[in-house]
């Protein structure tokens, strides 16, 4: 596949202005692509694929022509992919691969950053442990993590954390990349360097403990990373295993994946539950196919069907409609760390910053995966996926 961008790091040593660091990795499209294509900025833990042959992917005789699928009068799907800096795109329909392509120099064997799409894997692990009776979804986080007693995150139940209904406050921290409630987690997770005169949390545990009470849990939707990090801490405390091990044991090693996945770590070796996972396009399609097939894949029931059904049911769209995310996800809800569209296709998705998406429509037997380096704070794609799904159903 011909590269659509120039590799500025072909010369060794590279010019200092071309080196991707924690100071600059999402301040430009080029640096963001470097971050999404490699895992060299932070330590990682392997999510082992297991000792098996890859499960086969079945390819349709004819590839889908995305230029013929019109999103609006000015843009077709292929143009949309280019505009949103897509690195890889895959469409699976009725068990057949109808589109697979790679851009921006991305290779099929490279694990790509999933960012917040990682949360959906965490939601599955929590649901599986609850199904086995290891945890109670109605217990408060502080019941399992005594260190969170009296904190904002400790006040929420497991289910409220799963549904992003535990609004809390954090300190604000100045960095070259902005100010706000989300900034401390980038420092705590090791994704950004610590700024001068910073006296806030320096690892994920300190970040969670620093949370302050805000509005009563269970009354509003407030999407933020600390709630997923709390779930990650709980499952580690209860099982004695880190999140990467649990994803490997319950999901990744059962899919027949081609490649190992990776999990980024903070400075003290804690898995970044809210956005640390990396995986390849084809393996994410295998995961999506499993979800689309009611949890059954590679000749085994990997996720119990009732867990999938609970995700598809969704949460309360009213909460999301009244939140700051209502402009981005009109008519949708958030449940068990998944975005649920409530459309006629039964669509739901795992979504991550810079436009990573795993879209699943069981009603139409469609899986769409998009890996991107889209330097934009505004999420996109729900309408595009619905248009593609409708086109395939004609």
C-alpha positions in Angstrom: 0.0 0.0 0.0 1.4 3.4 -1.0 2.1 5.7 2.0 0.0 8.9 2.0 2.5 10.7 4.3 6.2 11.2 4.3 8.2 9.5 7.1 10.2 12.3 8.5 12.3 10.0 10.7 14.1 8.2 7.8 17.3 10.0 8.5 19.3 8.9 11.6 19.8 10.6 13.8 16.6 12.6 13.1 16.3 16.3 13.4 15.3 17.3 16.9 12.1 19.0 15.6 11.0 15.6 14.1 11.4 13.6 17.3 8.1 12.5 18.9 8.1 13.0 22.6 5.7 13.2 25.5 5.9 17.0 25.2 4.6 17.1 21.6 2.9 13.9 20.7 -0.6 15.3 20.1 0.2 18.9 19.2 0.4 18.1 15.5 -1.0 15.6 13.1 2.5 14.3 12.3 3.4 13.7 15.9 0.0 12.1 16.6 0.6 9.6 13.8 4.0 8.7 15.3 2.3 8.1 18.6 -0.5 6.0 17.1 1.9 3.9 15.0 4.4 3.1 17.8 4.5 2.1 21.4 7.8 3.7 22.3 6.8 6.6 24.5 5.8 4.5 27.5 6.5 1.0 28.9 4.0 -1.6 27.8 2.8 -5.0 29.1 2.1 -7.8 26.5 -1.4 -9.2 26.1 -0.3 -12.6 24.8 -2.2 -14.0 21.8 -1.8 -17.6 23.0 -0.2 -20.6 21.5 -2.5 -21.2 18.6 -3.0 -20.7 14.9 -4.9 -17.5 13.9 -8.6 -17.9 13.3 -9.2 -17.5 9.6 -10.9 -14.4 8.1 -13.1 -15.1 5.1 -12.9 -12.6 2.2 -15.7 -11.7 -0.1 -15.1 -11.9 -3.9 -15.8 -8.2 -4.4 -14.4 -5.4 -2.3 -16.7 -2.6 -1.2 -16.2 0.7 -3.1 -16.4 3.3 -0.5 -16.3 6.1 -3.0 -19.8 5.0 -4.1 -21.2 5.4 -0.6 -22.3 9.0 -0.1 -22.5 10.5 3.3 -23.7 13.9 2.1 -23.7 15.9 -1.1 -20.1 16.9 -0.6 -18.4 13.8 0.8 -18.3 10.0 0.3 -16.9 7.5 2.8 -13.5 7.3 1.2 -13.1 11.1 1.4 -14.3 11.0 5.0 -11.6 8.5 5.8 -8.9 10.7 4.3 -10.3 13.8 6.0 -10.2 12.2 9.4 -6.7 10.9 9.0 -7.6 7.2 9.0 -4.7 4.8 9.5 -6.7 1.6 8.8 -10.3 0.7 8.0 -12.1 -2.6 7.9 -15.7 -3.7 7.1 -17.0 -7.2 7.9 -20.5 -8.1 6.7 -22.2 -11.4 7.2 -18.9 -12.9 8.2 -17.1 -11.8 5.0 -14.4 -9.2 4.7 -15.8 -6.6 2.2 -13.2 -3.9 2.8 -9.7 -3.7 4.3 -7.2 -0.9 3.7 -4.2 0.8 5.4 -3.0 4.5 5.1 -0.4 6.8 6.5 2.3 4.2 6.4 0.5 2.0 9.0 1.3 -1.7 8.6 -1.2 -4.5 9.3 1.1 -6.1 12.0 1.5 -2.9 14.0 -0.5 -2.6 17.2 -2.4 0.8 17.0 -3.4 2.9 20.0 -7.0 2.3 21.0 -7.2 5.1 23.6 -10.6 5.1 25.3 -11.9 2.1 23.3 -9.8 0.2 25.9 -12.7 1.1 28.3 -15.0 -1.4 26.6 -12.6 -4.2 27.3 -12.5 -3.2 30.9 -16.3 -3.2 30.9 -16.4 -6.8 29.7 -13.8 -7.9 32.3 -15.9 -6.4 35.1 -19.1 -8.0 33.7 -17.4 -11.4 33.6 -16.2 -11.1 37.2 -19.6 -10.1 38.3 -21.1 -13.0 36.4 -18.8 -15.3 38.4 -19.8 -13.8 41.7 -16.4 -12.3 42.3 -17.8 -8.7 42.6 -21.2 -7.1 43.3 -22.2 -4.4 40.8 -24.3 -2.7 43.6 -21.4 -2.3 46.0 -19.5 1.0 46.3 -16.0 1.2 45.0 -14.8 1.9 48.6 -16.2 -1.5 49.6 -13.4 -3.2 47.6 -10.8 -0.4 47.7 -10.5 0.9 51.3 -8.1 3.6 50.1 -11.0 5.3 48.3 -13.1 5.7 51.4 -14.1 9.4 51.6 -13.0 10.2 48.0 -15.3 11.1 45.1 -14.7 7.9 43.2 -15.1 5.7 46.3 -18.8 6.9 46.6 -20.0 5.4 43.3 -21.2 1.8 42.9 -19.5 -0.5 40.4 -22.5 -0.1 38.1 -22.5 3.6 38.3 -18.8 3.6 37.4 -19.5 1.3 34.5 -22.1 3.8 33.2 -20.0 7.0 33.9 -22.4 8.3 36.5 -19.9 9.2 39.3 -19.2 12.9 38.8 -16.0 14.0 40.7 -13.6 16.9 40.7 -9.9 16.9 40.3 -7.2 19.6 40.7 -6.3 21.6 37.7 -2.8 21.6 36.3 -1.1 23.8 33.8 0.8 22.1 31.0 1.8 23.2 27.5 -1.2 21.2 26.2 -3.9 22.8 28.3 -5.6 23.1 31.6 -8.6 21.3 33.0 -9.9 18.3 35.0 -8.6 15.8 32.5 -5.0 17.0 32.5 -3.8 15.4 35.8 -4.4 11.9 34.5 -2.1 12.5 31.5 0.6 13.4 34.0 -0.3 10.6 36.4 -0.3 8.0 33.6 3.0 9.2 32.3 1.5 10.4 29.0 2.8 13.9 29.6 5.9 15.2 31.5 5.4 16.7 34.9 5.3 20.5 34.6 7.3 22.9 36.7 5.9 23.5 40.2 3.5 20.6 39.9 2.4 19.0 43.2 -0.4 16.7 42.0 -0.8 13.0 41.6 2.2 11.3 39.9 0.7 7.8 39.3 -2.8 6.4 38.7 -3.4 5.4 42.3 -2.6 8.8 43.6 -4.9 10.2 40.8 -7.9 8.2 41.9 -7.3 8.9 45.6 -7.2 12.7 44.8 -10.8 12.7 43.5 -13.2 14.9 45.3 -17.0 14.6 45.7 -19.1 16.6 43.3 -22.7 15.8 42.4 -24.4 12.7 43.9 -23.5 9.5 42.0 -26.2 8.0 39.7 -27.9 11.3 38.9 -26.0 12.5 35.8 -23.6 11.3 33.1 -20.1 12.6 33.3 -17.6 10.9 31.1 -14.0 10.9 32.4 -11.1 8.5 32.9 -10.9 8.1 36.6 -14.1 6.0 36.7 -12.5 3.3 34.4 -9.2 3.5 36.3 -11.2 2.7 39.5 -12.7 -0.4 37.8 -9.2 -1.4 36.8 -8.0 -1.1 40.4 -10.9 -3.1 41.7 -10.5 -6.1 39.3 -6.7 -6.2 40.2 -7.4 -6.1 43.9 -10.0 -8.9 43.6 -8.1 -11.2 41.3 -4.5 -10.5 42.0 -4.0 -10.1 38.3 -3.3 -7.0 36.3 -5.7 -5.9 33.6 -3.5 -7.1 30.7 -3.5 -10.6 32.2 -7.3 -10.6 32.6 -7.9 -9.4 29.0 -5.4 -12.1 27.8 -7.0 -14.9 29.9 -10.7 -14.1 29.2 -10.6 -12.6 25.7 -7.5 -12.2 23.7 -6.0 -15.7 23.9 -9.4 -17.2 22.9 -10.0 -15.2 19.7 -7.3 -16.8 17.5 -5.6 -13.4 17.2 -2.6 -12.9 14.8 -0.6 -10.6 17.1 0.0 -9.9 20.7 -1.8 -6.8 22.0 -0.2 -4.3 24.4 -1.2 -2.3 27.5 0.6 0.9 28.3 1.7 1.4 31.9 2.1 4.4 34.2 5.5 5.1 35.9 5.0 2.5 38.6 3.8 -0.3 36.3 0.0 0.1 36.6 -2.1 -0.8 33.5 -3.8 2.3 32.1 -7.4 1.0 32.1 -9.0 4.1 30.6 -7.0 4.2 27.4 -3.8 2.1 27.4 -4.5 -0.8 25.0 -3.0 -1.2 21.5 -3.9 -3.9 19.0 -4.0 -4.6 15.2 -6.8 -4.0 12.9 -7.5 -7.6 12.0 -7.5 -8.8 15.6 -9.9 -6.0 16.6 -12.2 -7.2 13.8 -12.0 -10.7 15.3 -13.0 -9.2 18.6 -15.9 -7.3 17.0 -17.0 -10.4 15.1 -17.2 -12.2 18.5 -19.3 -9.4 20.0 -21.5 -9.4 16.9 -22.0 -13.1 17.2 -23.4 -12.9 20.7 -20.0 -13.7 22.3 -19.4 -16.9 20.3 -16.3 -17.1 18.1 -13.4 -19.5 17.2 -15.6 -22.5 18.2 -16.2 -21.3 21.7 -18.5 -19.1 23.8 -16.0 -16.4 24.9 -18.5 -13.9 26.4 -21.8 -15.2 27.8 -24.7 -14.1 25.6 -26.6 -12.4 28.4 -23.6 -10.0 28.9 -23.8 -9.0 25.3 -27.5 -8.5 25.5 -27.1 -6.2 28.6 -24.7 -4.0 26.6 -27.1 -3.8 23.7 -29.9 -2.8 26.0 -28.0 0.4 26.7 -28.5 2.9 29.5 -30.7 6.0 29.9 -30.4 8.3 26.9 -31.7 11.1 29.0 -28.5 11.3 31.0 -26.3 11.6 28.0 -28.7 14.1 26.3 -28.4 16.3 29.3 -24.6 16.1 29.4 -21.9 18.0 27.6 -21.7 15.0 25.2 -25.2 15.5 23.8 -23.9 17.3 20.7 -21.7 14.4 19.8 -23.9 11.4 20.5 -27.5 12.5 19.9 -30.0 9.8 20.9 -27.3 7.5 22.3 -26.6 6.2 25.8 -23.6 4.8 27.6 -23.7 1.4 29.4 -21.1 -0.9 30.8 -18.3 1.2 29.1 -19.9 1.0 25.7 -21.6 3.6 23.5 -25.1 2.4 22.4 -26.7 4.1 19.4 -30.3 3.1 20.0 -30.8 3.1 16.2 -32.7 0.6 14.0 -29.5 -1.3 13.4 -28.9 -2.1 17.0 -25.5 -0.4 16.8 -23.1 -0.1 19.7 -19.4 0.8 19.8 -16.1 1.1 21.6 -14.7 4.6 20.9 -11.4 6.3 21.6 -9.7 9.7 21.3 -8.4 10.6 17.9 -11.2 8.5 16.3 -10.7 4.9 17.1 -13.9 2.9 16.7 -15.2 -0.6 16.8 -18.8 -0.5 15.6 -21.0 -3.5 15.9 -24.5 -4.1 14.5 -25.8 -7.6 15.3 -29.1 -6.9 13.6 -27.3 -6.5 10.2 -24.3 -8.7 11.0 -21.9 -5.9 10.4 -18.6 -4.9 12.1 -16.7 -1.8 11.2 -13.3 -0.9 12.7 -11.5 2.5 12.2 -8.1 3.3 13.5 -7.1 6.9 13.1 -4.8 9.8 13.9 -7.5 12.4 13.7 -6.3 15.6 15.5 -9.7 16.8 16.5 -11.5 17.0 19.9 -14.8 16.2 18.2 -15.8 12.6 17.8 -17.3 11.6 14.5 -18.5 8.5 12.6 -21.8 7.3 14.0 -23.7 8.6 10.9 -21.0 7.2 8.6 -21.3 3.8 10.1 -25.1 3.8 9.8 -24.8 4.9 6.2 -22.4 2.0 5.4 -24.6 -0.4 7.3 -27.7 0.7 5.3 -25.8 0.5 2.0 -24.8 -3.1 2.8 -28.4 -4.0 3.5 -29.7 -2.9 0.1 
